[in-house]
Amino acid sequence: MKSHSAWGTSKNLVKFRIPTSDNLVPIRLDIEIDGQRFRDAFTWNPSDPDSEVVVFAKRTVKDLKLPPAFVTQIAQSIQTQLTEFRSYEGQDMYTGERVVPIKLDLRVNHTIIKDHFLWELNNFESDPEEFARIFCKDMGIEDPEVGPAIAIAIREQLYEIAVQSVTSAKESRISKKGRRAGEFFSASKTGGNAVDLVKLFGNKSSVIRKRKEWDAYEPLVDLLSNEEVDALKAREERNIR
């Protein structure tokens, strides 16, 4: 894919957004009430009215037959995460033709996924869900819950990187008065982990890793037995306590 002018050079000043085709907020819920636990992860459109949050919470509690007390907790958790995301909107951030490492280390039901790859920060056509769909197809993953979990994990990391970019822009303006903040983006927390896109891929690049690169990155997918899943769940519960 060709680079897009919005994030085309290291000196470009842009407003905060996650570098994907749709600027969705990754939402993660982990709520426990009276010994009953509810966990979920999904995306939310920050432009949707806040009234939809309560509607969603009520529908979720009804569909999953959860105690009524979960409605308030689910709604509050979603609203808190949306408020945090919106607090960055309109703020400046700098980036250029750069890629950052994305790491996957997930267990979804019986499936273990471990992988790492590079992601373009200046590509507003990138699609984590499409990446996850192709990954699952190529790796022969049949569990329909794995793809969404991979996409959410990618979106969460891109969100964190975008937030770091906002912080870096602020720090640059404060510490380097009289010089353009974009000139110092490469020294930021995010830039320190990034690599030059043109040097790696030339003028064109793709967010989807080519099959010929798999030997270098060695994605790992493993299926666990019921006994192994039970043991992992027990360990996770002990760690939470």
MARPATI-311450 format. One record per residue (C-alpha): x, y, z; residue number from 1; residue in three letters. Coordinates in nm, 2 decimals. Layout:
BEGIN
DRENKE  X  Y  Z  n  res
DRENKE  X  Y  Z  NUM  ala .
...
***
This chain:
BEGIN
DRENKE  X  Y  Z  n  res
DRENKE  0.00  0.00  0.00  1  met .
DRENKE  0.12  0.35  -0.06  2  lys .
DRENKE  0.18  0.59  0.22  3  ser .
DRENKE  -0.08  0.85  0.29  4  his .
DRENKE  -0.01  1.21  0.31  5  ser .
DRENKE  -0.17  1.26  0.65  6  ala .
DRENKE  0.12  1.09  0.82  7  trp .
DRENKE  0.37  1.11  0.53  8  gly .
DRENKE  0.68  1.26  0.69  9  thr .
DRENKE  0.83  1.29  1.03  10  ser .
DRENKE  0.76  1.66  1.04  11  lys .
DRENKE  0.38  1.62  0.98  12  asn .
DRENKE  0.16  1.74  1.26  13  leu .
DRENKE  -0.16  1.54  1.29  14  val .
DRENKE  -0.44  1.52  1.54  15  lys .
DRENKE  -0.47  1.22  1.77  16  phe .
DRENKE  -0.62  0.91  1.62  17  arg .
DRENKE  -0.54  0.54  1.61  18  ile .
DRENKE  -0.36  0.45  1.28  19  pro .
DRENKE  -0.63  0.22  1.14  20  thr .
DRENKE  -0.90  0.26  0.87  21  ser .
DRENKE  -1.17  0.32  1.14  22  asp .
DRENKE  -1.09  0.52  1.46  23  asn .
DRENKE  -1.25  0.27  1.70  24  leu .
DRENKE  -1.18  0.25  2.07  25  val .
DRENKE  -1.07  -0.09  2.20  26  pro .
DRENKE  -1.28  -0.17  2.51  27  ile .
DRENKE  -1.20  -0.44  2.76  28  arg .
DRENKE  -1.42  -0.54  3.05  29  leu .
DRENKE  -1.33  -0.76  3.35  30  asp .
DRENKE  -1.60  -0.73  3.62  31  ile .
DRENKE  -1.67  -0.95  3.91  32  glu .
DRENKE  -1.97  -0.92  4.14  33  ile .
DRENKE  -2.05  -1.16  4.42  34  asp .
DRENKE  -1.83  -1.43  4.28  35  gly .
DRENKE  -1.96  -1.40  3.93  36  gln .
DRENKE  -1.72  -1.28  3.67  37  arg .
DRENKE  -1.78  -1.12  3.33  38  phe .
DRENKE  -1.50  -1.06  3.07  39  arg .
DRENKE  -1.53  -0.93  2.72  40  asp .
DRENKE  -1.34  -0.72  2.46  41  ala .
DRENKE  -1.48  -0.53  2.16  42  phe .
DRENKE  -1.45  -0.20  1.98  43  thr .
DRENKE  -1.67  0.11  2.02  44  trp .
DRENKE  -1.73  0.41  1.79  45  asn .
DRENKE  -1.63  0.72  2.00  46  pro .
DRENKE  -1.88  0.93  1.80  47  ser .
DRENKE  -2.18  0.72  1.91  48  asp .
DRENKE  -2.40  0.89  2.17  49  pro .
DRENKE  -2.33  0.81  2.53  50  asp .
DRENKE  -2.69  0.69  2.57  51  ser .
DRENKE  -2.59  0.38  2.37  52  glu .
DRENKE  -2.36  0.27  2.65  53  val .
DRENKE  -2.64  0.20  2.89  54  val .
DRENKE  -2.85  0.03  2.62  55  val .
DRENKE  -2.56  -0.20  2.54  56  phe .
DRENKE  -2.50  -0.28  2.91  57  ala .
DRENKE  -2.87  -0.37  2.96  58  lys .
DRENKE  -2.88  -0.58  2.65  59  arg .
DRENKE  -2.57  -0.76  2.75  60  thr .
DRENKE  -2.69  -0.84  3.10  61  val .
DRENKE  -3.02  -0.96  2.96  62  lys .
DRENKE  -2.87  -1.18  2.69  63  asp .
DRENKE  -2.62  -1.34  2.92  64  leu .
DRENKE  -2.86  -1.36  3.21  65  lys .
DRENKE  -2.62  -1.17  3.44  66  leu .
DRENKE  -2.74  -1.02  3.77  67  pro .
DRENKE  -2.89  -0.67  3.73  68  pro .
DRENKE  -2.60  -0.52  3.93  69  ala .
DRENKE  -2.37  -0.58  3.62  70  phe .
DRENKE  -2.56  -0.31  3.42  71  val .
DRENKE  -2.41  -0.02  3.62  72  thr .
DRENKE  -2.06  -0.17  3.63  73  gln .
DRENKE  -2.05  -0.25  3.26  74  ile .
DRENKE  -2.18  0.10  3.17  75  ala .
DRENKE  -1.93  0.27  3.40  76  gln .
DRENKE  -1.64  0.08  3.27  77  ser .
DRENKE  -1.72  0.15  2.91  78  ile .
DRENKE  -1.78  0.52  2.98  79  gln .
DRENKE  -1.45  0.55  3.17  80  thr .
DRENKE  -1.26  0.41  2.87  81  gln .
DRENKE  -1.44  0.63  2.62  82  leu .
DRENKE  -1.38  0.94  2.83  83  thr .
DRENKE  -1.01  0.86  2.85  84  glu .
DRENKE  -0.99  0.81  2.47  85  phe .
DRENKE  -1.18  1.14  2.41  86  arg .
DRENKE  -0.94  1.33  2.63  87  ser .
DRENKE  -0.67  1.28  2.36  88  tyr .
DRENKE  -0.89  1.39  2.07  89  glu .
DRENKE  -0.78  1.72  1.92  90  gly .
DRENKE  -0.43  1.69  2.07  91  gln .
DRENKE  -0.12  1.70  1.85  92  asp .
DRENKE  0.09  1.40  1.76  93  met .
DRENKE  0.38  1.35  1.53  94  tyr .
DRENKE  0.48  1.05  1.32  95  thr .
DRENKE  0.64  0.97  0.99  96  gly .
DRENKE  0.70  0.68  0.76  97  glu .
DRENKE  0.77  0.43  1.05  98  arg .
DRENKE  0.67  0.09  1.16  99  val .
DRENKE  0.64  -0.05  1.51  100  val .
DRENKE  0.66  -0.40  1.65  101  pro .
DRENKE  0.33  -0.57  1.74  102  ile .
DRENKE  0.33  -0.87  1.97  103  lys .
DRENKE  0.07  -1.14  2.01  104  leu .
DRENKE  0.07  -1.36  2.32  105  asp .
DRENKE  -0.29  -1.49  2.36  106  leu .
DRENKE  -0.50  -1.78  2.47  107  arg .
DRENKE  -0.84  -1.80  2.33  108  val .
DRENKE  -1.04  -2.10  2.45  109  asn .
DRENKE  -0.81  -2.39  2.35  110  his .
DRENKE  -0.59  -2.19  2.11  111  thr .
DRENKE  -0.25  -2.04  2.20  112  ile .
DRENKE  -0.12  -1.77  1.96  113  ile .
DRENKE  0.23  -1.62  1.98  114  lys .
DRENKE  0.36  -1.39  1.71  115  asp .
DRENKE  0.53  -1.06  1.64  116  his .
DRENKE  0.54  -0.85  1.32  117  phe .
DRENKE  0.57  -0.49  1.21  118  leu .
DRENKE  0.28  -0.24  1.16  119  trp .
DRENKE  0.28  0.08  0.96  120  glu .
DRENKE  0.19  0.39  1.17  121  leu .
DRENKE  0.13  0.61  0.86  122  asn .
DRENKE  -0.13  0.38  0.69  123  asn .
DRENKE  -0.49  0.48  0.76  124  phe .
DRENKE  -0.61  0.19  0.54  125  glu .
DRENKE  -0.48  -0.07  0.78  126  ser .
DRENKE  -0.74  -0.31  0.91  127  asp .
DRENKE  -0.67  -0.53  1.22  128  pro .
DRENKE  -0.98  -0.74  1.15  129  glu .
DRENKE  -0.87  -0.81  0.80  130  glu .
DRENKE  -0.52  -0.90  0.93  131  phe .
DRENKE  -0.67  -1.14  1.19  132  ala .
DRENKE  -0.90  -1.30  0.93  133  arg .
DRENKE  -0.60  -1.37  0.69  134  ile .
DRENKE  -0.39  -1.49  0.99  135  phe .
DRENKE  -0.65  -1.74  1.10  136  cys .
DRENKE  -0.71  -1.86  0.75  137  lys .
DRENKE  -0.34  -1.92  0.68  138  asp .
DRENKE  -0.28  -2.08  1.01  139  met .
DRENKE  -0.59  -2.31  0.99  140  gly .
DRENKE  -0.76  -2.16  1.30  141  ile .
DRENKE  -1.13  -2.26  1.31  142  glu .
DRENKE  -1.23  -2.11  1.64  143  asp .
DRENKE  -1.44  -1.80  1.55  144  pro .
DRENKE  -1.34  -1.62  1.87  145  glu .
DRENKE  -0.97  -1.61  1.78  146  val .
DRENKE  -0.99  -1.35  1.50  147  gly .
DRENKE  -1.16  -1.08  1.71  148  pro .
DRENKE  -0.92  -1.14  2.00  149  ala .
DRENKE  -0.62  -1.09  1.77  150  ile .
DRENKE  -0.77  -0.77  1.62  151  ala .
DRENKE  -0.84  -0.63  1.97  152  ile .
DRENKE  -0.49  -0.71  2.08  153  ala .
DRENKE  -0.35  -0.52  1.78  154  ile .
DRENKE  -0.58  -0.22  1.83  155  arg .
DRENKE  -0.49  -0.20  2.20  156  glu .
DRENKE  -0.12  -0.18  2.12  157  gln .
DRENKE  -0.18  0.08  1.84  158  leu .
DRENKE  -0.39  0.29  2.09  159  tyr .
DRENKE  -0.10  0.28  2.34  160  glu .
DRENKE  0.15  0.39  2.07  161  ile .
DRENKE  -0.08  0.68  1.96  162  ala .
DRENKE  -0.11  0.80  2.33  163  val .
DRENKE  0.27  0.78  2.36  164  gln .
DRENKE  0.30  0.99  2.05  165  ser .
DRENKE  0.08  1.26  2.20  166  val .
DRENKE  0.30  1.26  2.51  167  thr .
DRENKE  0.61  1.27  2.31  168  ser .
DRENKE  0.48  1.57  2.11  169  ala .
DRENKE  0.41  1.76  2.44  170  lys .
DRENKE  0.75  1.67  2.58  171  glu .
DRENKE  0.93  1.78  2.26  172  ser .
DRENKE  0.75  2.12  2.27  173  arg .
DRENKE  0.85  2.18  2.63  174  ile .
DRENKE  1.21  2.06  2.62  175  ser .
DRENKE  1.31  2.18  2.27  176  lys .
DRENKE  1.17  2.53  2.26  177  lys .
DRENKE  1.24  2.72  1.94  178  gly .
DRENKE  1.27  2.40  1.73  179  arg .
DRENKE  1.00  2.20  1.56  180  arg .
DRENKE  0.88  1.92  1.78  181  ala .
DRENKE  0.86  1.68  1.48  182  gly .
DRENKE  1.23  1.69  1.45  183  glu .
DRENKE  1.26  1.50  1.78  184  phe .
DRENKE  1.00  1.24  1.72  185  phe .
DRENKE  1.26  0.97  1.66  186  ser .
DRENKE  1.39  1.01  2.02  187  ala .
DRENKE  1.04  0.96  2.17  188  ser .
DRENKE  0.93  0.65  2.35  189  lys .
DRENKE  0.75  0.53  2.05  190  thr .
DRENKE  1.02  0.63  1.80  191  gly .
DRENKE  1.28  0.45  2.00  192  gly .
DRENKE  1.10  0.12  1.92  193  asn .
DRENKE  1.03  0.21  1.56  194  ala .
DRENKE  1.23  0.15  1.25  195  val .
DRENKE  1.25  0.34  0.92  196  asp .
DRENKE  0.99  0.21  0.68  197  leu .
DRENKE  1.16  0.31  0.36  198  val .
DRENKE  1.48  0.13  0.45  199  lys .
DRENKE  1.29  -0.18  0.53  200  leu .
DRENKE  1.03  -0.20  0.25  201  phe .
DRENKE  1.11  0.08  0.00  202  gly .
DRENKE  0.84  0.32  -0.10  203  asn .
DRENKE  0.56  0.06  -0.09  204  lys .
DRENKE  0.46  -0.16  0.20  205  ser .
DRENKE  0.18  -0.37  0.33  206  ser .
DRENKE  0.04  -0.42  0.67  207  val .
DRENKE  -0.02  -0.79  0.59  208  ile .
DRENKE  0.29  -0.99  0.64  209  arg .
DRENKE  0.39  -1.19  0.33  210  lys .
DRENKE  0.42  -1.57  0.36  211  arg .
DRENKE  0.78  -1.55  0.27  212  lys .
DRENKE  0.85  -1.36  0.59  213  glu .
DRENKE  0.70  -1.63  0.82  214  trp .
DRENKE  1.02  -1.82  0.87  215  asp .
DRENKE  1.18  -1.51  1.02  216  ala .
DRENKE  0.90  -1.43  1.25  217  tyr .
DRENKE  0.79  -1.78  1.34  218  glu .
DRENKE  0.42  -1.74  1.43  219  pro .
DRENKE  0.32  -2.01  1.68  220  leu .
DRENKE  -0.03  -2.16  1.71  221  val .
DRENKE  -0.10  -2.45  1.95  222  asp .
DRENKE  -0.41  -2.63  2.05  223  leu .
DRENKE  -0.45  -2.72  2.42  224  leu .
DRENKE  -0.63  -3.02  2.56  225  ser .
DRENKE  -0.92  -2.98  2.81  226  asn .
DRENKE  -0.68  -3.07  3.09  227  glu .
DRENKE  -0.43  -2.81  2.99  228  glu .
DRENKE  -0.70  -2.54  2.96  229  val .
DRENKE  -0.83  -2.63  3.31  230  asp .
DRENKE  -0.48  -2.60  3.45  231  ala .
DRENKE  -0.43  -2.26  3.29  232  leu .
DRENKE  -0.76  -2.13  3.41  233  lys .
DRENKE  -0.68  -2.24  3.77  234  ala .
DRENKE  -0.34  -2.07  3.75  235  arg .
DRENKE  -0.50  -1.75  3.61  236  glu .
DRENKE  -0.75  -1.75  3.90  237  glu .
DRENKE  -0.48  -1.79  4.15  238  arg .
DRENKE  -0.28  -1.50  4.00  239  asn .
DRENKE  -0.59  -1.28  4.02  240  ile .
DRENKE  -0.64  -1.35  4.39  241  arg .
***
